[in-house]
Amino acid sequence: MPRDVSLEGHRIDYLINSVSIPIVLLFLIMVAWMVIAMVVHREGKHEAEYDHGVGRHNAMHAIIISSVIFFGVDGWLF
């Protein structure tokens, strides 16, 4: 970190350090999720299952996951 030359610099440093932890955790979860998907859905492992999905159901999942990530990371800022 650069040298702290402002009166509120220690707060900014604390914010950067505290927000870095959840971001790194989210990154590791996403990498693990992709690796698991690659292993489970290898070529030739199983036949494809086609699903038209339920728009409202999928939208609610996306909204819930996005909200958890938003409030988990950006909630630190408030």
BELLINLIN-V521903 format. One record per pair of residues at least 24 apart in sequence whose ideal C-beta (glycine too) atoms are under 10 Angstrom apart, sorted by sequence separation. I is the first residue (numbers start at 1). GAP is how many residues later the second one is. If there is no record, write none. Layout:
BEGIN
{{I/GAP} {I/GAP}}
END
This chain:
BEGIN
{{29/40} {26/42} {26/43} {23/46} {26/46} {22/47} {25/47} {26/47} {25/48} {23/49} {22/50} {23/50} {22/51} {21/52} {22/52} {20/53} {22/53} {23/53} {19/54} {22/54} {19/55} {21/55} {19/56} {20/56} {19/57} {18/58} {19/58} {18/59} {15/61} {14/62} {15/62}}
END
